[in-house]
Amino acid sequence: MKKKLNHAFNYITAILIFICAMTVSLSIFLVKVQNSIDTNSQNIMTSTVSHQSNHVLSILQIHYGFLNSIADKMGKSSELLSDENMELLVSMAENTDFERTALIETDGTAHYDNGAEKNVAQRRYFQEAIQGNETLSDPLESSVDKETRVILGIPVYQNGNVIAVLGGSYNVTALSRMLFNDVFDNSGYSLIVNQNGEIIAYDGDPAYHKITYGDNFFKFYERKNLLSNATLQNVRQDFQNGTNGTVKLRTASDSATAQYLSYTRLGMNDWMICYVIPVADAQESYDFIKTDESILLGVFLILVLLLVFYIIRANRKQNEELIRTAELDGLTGAYNKRATEAHINKILTQMPDEKGTFVILDVDKFKDVNDRYGHAVGDTVLHELAKTFFRHFRKDDIIGRIGGDEFVIYMRNTESKEIASARVKKLIENVRSLPFEEMKRNHVTISVGIAFVPEAGNCYMDLYKNADTALYEAKQNGRDGYHVYMGT
């Protein structure tokens, strides 16, 4: 039995090790899937921002191309400030994305489409354009609508000489607003900043950010503890080098606020275009994977619980079977001597007021059966007798084999001694009628001793002794019968 229990223990241990290994493997798999999602999401962010940067450049180039075509037409006019040229300025302001247009003379006097005049000789964009270069001004924030604008300037040539500068103001805030409207369902916000972190333009849902004009990009994220010092330094270096990249930022205390920051060089001046979006929104397209992961994990946990339940149940059943097997006599299926005594004592202890009948019996002259016909026939006799006992007595009665041909039967709840005695008498008759073709005499008989509870005792040993005394009297009276212990 001990060997079987050890085997069961080893089996359960192996199953538990397998479950642990599967759990660890599944956890590693889920972590790797999440890391892959994170990596792919960052790559998509980087690619998206780079694509949008090229888109911005193409928009600006279109505007430069339009300005150049107008500048060519103005350069062919005999008079720079002719009515035709001034009408072109007005037409540009009315029919293009330029909010203001101006024709600037070589001394810096700017003539605007609305008729205003202003000297801009000290402005960088004018100085660069008058030298024959396409130029883009520093951002200028309107005090009226808080929108940020830049001026695109191109030289106006006549006979190979620069005779003026044509400029148009462009709303960078509107451009920024347009950038990511068609990606990630309009989540997050965009920024255009220079290499030093100064905000040129921003747009997006204020729920996603608190940054505004006047903030410095690097100081803002340093103050919010969203980026570690090392990461912030790397981003600053990327800005200086005009390198693109994507980082994850969040406060140390709140992982739910995790965001991606993606950035790349705009290609104009030293500007960088940035895009910030919550990680959850950026990974929304992978939600089905997360759902499948949850389902997989849930199913796995259910299967593990079912397996553990099955193991516990099977182990308990196996232990019960082992215990039961250890209590039974191999030949007859009745309780063995130790189990018989234990079960009867348990009933007597737990049910002290319950009346019962203790029966002890053996086969008359069983030694002669073994000697004359062999032990195989003797075993057959004992086996058939046990089958008769199980048929004759109730399920709750205790049937045990305590010796070679000696049996003990404890009948429970026997309020009537007459009925109990009649049942024993009927058993003797049934045994007498059993055929055994292996023997010349084709039947066997039994002698029975009876002791009633509580008159004859209230423990196994007292009942056994008294019933054995009654059995002796039955044998003295000629066997094949029973005798009831009457006391001394």
N, C-alpha and C positions, 0 to 999 in steps of 0.2 A: 504493500500500500504506500509506503514511504517513497518507493521508487516511482510509482505512478503520480504522486503528488509533486515530486520534483520535476517530472516530465511536464506536467501541467504548468508549473511555475515557469519552466524554461520556455514553453510555448507562448505564454502570455508575455514574458519579457521580450521575446523576439518580435511579437506583434507590436508591442509598445515602441520598441526601437524603430521598427518600420514606420509607424505613425509619426514619430518625431522626425525621422529622416525626410519623410514626405512633406511634413509641415515646414521644415527648414528649406527644403528645395522649392516649395511653392512660394515661400516668403521671398527667397532670393530671386525667383522668377518675376514676381510682382514688382520688386524693387527695380530690377533691370528694365522691365517694361516701362515703369514710371520714369526712369532715367532716360530711356529712349524717347519717350514723349517729350520730356523736358528739352533734350538735345534737338529734336526735330522742330519743336516750337521755336526755339531760339534761332535755328537756321532759317526758318520761315520768316521770323521777324527781321533778321539781318537782310535777307533777300528782298523783303517787302520795302524796307526803308531805302535800300540801294535803288530799287526800281522807281520809287517815288522821287528820289533825288534826281534821277535821270529825267523823270517826267517834268520836274520843276525847271531843270535846265532847258529842256526842249521848249517849255512855255516861254521862258525868258528869251531864248534864241529866236522864237517866232516874233516876239515883240521887237527885238533888235533888228530883225530882218525888215519888219514893217517900217521902223524908224529910218532905216537906211534907204528904203525906197522913197520915202517922203523927202529925206535929206537930199537925195539925188535930184528930185524934181525942184526943190527949193534952190539948189546950187546952180541950176540952169536959168534961174530968173535973173533978169538984168538988175533988179533992185531987191536987196535982201528982205526989206520990210514992206514988200509990195502987198497990195490988197489980196492978191491971189495966195501968197504965202500965209498971211494972217488968217485967211479963210480956211486954209489947210489945218492950221492949229485948232481952230474952233471945231472943224469937222472931226479931227482926231479925238478931241475930248468928248464929243457927242456920240461917236460911233465905235469907239474902241474901249478896251479895259483901262486906258489911261484916264485918271481922274483930272489931271491938269497937264497941259502941254505948254512948252515955252521955247522960244527961239532966242538964243543968247548971243549977243554980239561979242566981238573979240575983247572989248573992254570990260565984259562981265555984265552988261546991262541985259536983263532978261525981260522979254515981252511975252506975257501970258495970254492964254486963249480968252480969258475974261477981261482983257484990257489992262490988267495991272502991270506995273513995271517994278523991277527990283534989281539991285546989283548983287551978283553972286560971285564976284571975282575971286573971293577968298575960299570958295567951296572946293573941296578936293575933286569932286566929280567934274567940275568945270575945268579945273587946271589939267586934269588928265585928258579930258576930251579935246581940249583946245590944242593938245599936243598930238592929236590924231589917233587917240585910243578910244575904244568902247569902254564905258565906265559904269559903275554901279555905286550909288552914294551910300553913305552910312544911313541906318534907319532913323527915321524922324517920326516921333509920336505926336499925333494931333492933340492939341489941348481941348478940342471940341468933342470929338467922338472917340478919343483914346485909341484910334486905329493907327497901326504902324505903316509908314509908306517909305518907299525908296524911289530914287530918281534914276532912270536909265538915260544915259547920255551918249550921243554919237556925234562925231565931227561932220560939219557940212563943208564939202569941197567945191571949189570953183577953180578950174584950170590948174588942178593939182595942189592948190593951197587951201588951208583951213580958213574959212571966212566966218564961221559961226559954229555954235553947238546947238543941236536939237535935243530937247529933253522931254521926258514924260514921267509923271509920278505914278507909281504903281502900288496898290494896296497889298502889302505883304501879308497882313492879317487875313485877308480874304483868300490869298493863295494858300496860306497855312491851313485855313478852314477847309479848303477843297482837297487837301492832300489825302486824307485817310477816311473820307466819307464813304468810300466804296469798299473798305476793308474792315473785317472784324465787326461788322454790323454797327459801325460808327462808335465803337467803344474806345476808351482811352483818350489821349490828347497828344497834340503835336507841338514841337518847339523848334524854333530856329534860333540858334545862339552863335556867338562868335567863339573863337578859340579861348578867350578869357572867361567864358561862361556868362557873358552879358546877354540878357534876353532881347532878341530882335523881334520875335513874334511868337505867339502861342495861341492855341485854340483847342477847345474840347470841353466836355462836361465838367463843370467845377467839382462835381462829386468825386472825380478821380484825382484831383490835385488841388493844391493851395498856392502854387507858384504864380507869380504875376510880374508885371513890369517893375523894374527897380530891384528885383531879386537877382542874385548871382547864382547861376546854376549849381556850381560846386559848393558854395556856402549853404545853399538851401538843403542839398542832400546831406551835407555834413551835419547841419543843425538838426535835421530830422532823424539822424542815425540810421538812414536807410541803406547806406553803403559803408562797408568797412573802410578803414584808412587805406589799406592796401589796394582794395578795389577802386576806391575813389582816385587814388594816385594813378592807377592804370588807365582809368577813363580820361583823366586830365592829360596823360601822355598821348593817348590816342587822339585827343582833340588837337594837340600841338602838331602831331604828325599827319593829321587828316585821315586817320585810319578808322575803318568801320568796326563795329562790334556790338555785342548784346550781353547784358549782365542782368542778374536777378537782384532785385532790391526789396527789402522789407524791414520793418522794425523787428528788433530781436524778440520782443514780447508778443508779437501778433503775426503768426505765419499766414493768417487768412488775408492779410493785406499785401501779400507777395505780388510784385509787379515785374514786368520785363521792361528794361530800358534799352532801346536799340538806337544806334546813331551811325551817321556816315557823313562824309564831306559833301557839301552842296555843290562845290565847284565854282562858286562865285565868292570873291573876296576870301575871307577866312571863315566863312560860315559853316556851321554843322547843323544838319537836320536831325532831330531826335523824335522818337515816338515812344510813349509810355502807355502800357496797357496792363490791366490785371491779368495775372497768370491764368486764372480761371476762364477768362474770356478768350485768351490766346489759345487755350487748350480745349476750347469748346468742341471743336471738330473731333476730338478724341474721346468725347464723353461716352460714346458707345463702348469703347474699350474699357473704360472705368466701370461702366455698368456690367459688362461681361466679366470683368475681374471680380466685382462684388458677387455676381451670381456664382461664379466658379468657386470663390472662397466660401460662400454660404453653403453650396452643395457639398464642398469638401468637408466643411465642419459638420454638416448633418451626417455625412457618410462616416466620418470619424466617430461621432457620437453613437451612431447605430452600431459601428464595429465594436466600440468599447462596451456598449450595452450587451451586444451579442457575446462578447468574450466573457463578461461578468456572468451573464446568464448561463452560458455553456459551462464555464468553470464551476459555477454553483451547482449546476445539474450534475456535472461530472463528480464533484466532491460528494454530493448526496448519494450518487450511485456507488462511489467508492466506499462511503460509510455503510450504505445498505449492504453492499457485497461483503464487507468485513463482518457484518452482523449475522449473515446467513450461513446455514449449513449447506455445503456444496452438493450433497447427495439428495437431500429432501426438500430444500428450499425453505425449511423452517428456520426460526432463529437458532443461533448456536447457544451454548450454555451461558456464556457471559452476557450476551444480549438479552436472553430470556430473563435472567435474574434482574438485569437493569430495567427492562421495560415493566416487569411486574412490580418491582419496588417503586418505580415512578408513579404508577397508578395508585398503589397503596398509600403513597405519601401525599399525592396531590388530591386524591379523592378518598379521604379517610372514612367518610360516611357511606361510601358505595359498597353494597354487598356483592360478593363475588364467590366463585367456586374454583378452587385449586385442584387440578386433576393431575395425577402422575400415573403413567402406564408403561408397561413393557410387553414384549412379545413372549408368549409362553414357549419355553424350551427353544429359544432362538439359537442357542449354541448348537443344538442338534441339527438345525437347518443348515448352518454354516458347515458343520462337520460332514453331513451326509450329502449335501447338494452343492457345496462350494460357496465361497463368499460372493460370487457374482449373483447367485440366486438370492442370497441373503440381502444383497443391496437392492435387488428387484423388489423383494418383500417390503423393505423399509421405504422405498420410493413410492410404491402403491399405497402403503399405509398412510404416508404423508398426504398424498392426493385425496385419500378418503377423509382425512382430518380437515383439510381445507374446504372440502365440499360440505362437510357435516356442521362445522362451526361457523359463527358469524365473522364478518370482516374485522370487527373491533376486538375479537378474542385473540389472545396471545397463544401461538403455537410454537413450541421450541423442542429441539432435540438436544438433550443434555448428556447423553451417553451413547453407547453402541446401539442398543435397541430401546433405550429409555426416552420417553417423551414427557413433556409437561405442557398442560393446556390450562390456561386461565380464562374462565368464562366470566365476562363482566355483567353487572346489573342482573344478577340472579336473585330476585326477591323471593322466589319460590324454590325451596330445596327439593320439593317433589318433582318440579319440572326439570330442574338441573339433573337430578338422579335419573329421570326418565330419558333425558337426552344422552346420558352416558350409557344407559342400558341399550338404547337404540344404536349407539356407536358400536357396542360390542357385537350386536347382531349383524350389523353391516360388515364388520371386519370378518366375522365368521363366514359370511357368504362370498367373500372375495375368492375368485378362482386363481390357482397358481399351477399351471400345467407343467411347470418344471419339476414339481414335487409329486411323489406317489400319492401322498395325502394332499389333496388339492385345496386345502384351506389352512389358515393359521388362526390362532385365538390370542386374545390379549387379556391381561389382568389389570384392574384399575383400582387406585386408591383416591378417595375424595376427601377434601378438607374444606369446610365452609368458612368464609370471612364474614364477620370478625371472630366467630366463636373459636376457630382453631388457630388464630394468630393474625397479626397485622403486618408481618414482614415476610419476605421470601423464605428465609431459612426456617422460621417457625412453621410456616405452612408446608414447606418441603418435608421437614421431619415428620410432621403429623400425617401428611398424606402418604408418606413412605410407610409409616406404621400401618395405615389402613390397607396399603397395597400388600403388605406382608400378610395381613389377615385374609385378603382375597385369595392369595396363593395357597394359604393354609386350608382354605375352604374348597380347594379343588381347581383353582384357576378358572379362566374363561368367565370371569364375572367381576363384580366390583364390591367394594366395602367402603362405608362412610366412617370417617374418624368421629368418635363420639366423646372423646376426652377421656381423662383418667379418673 
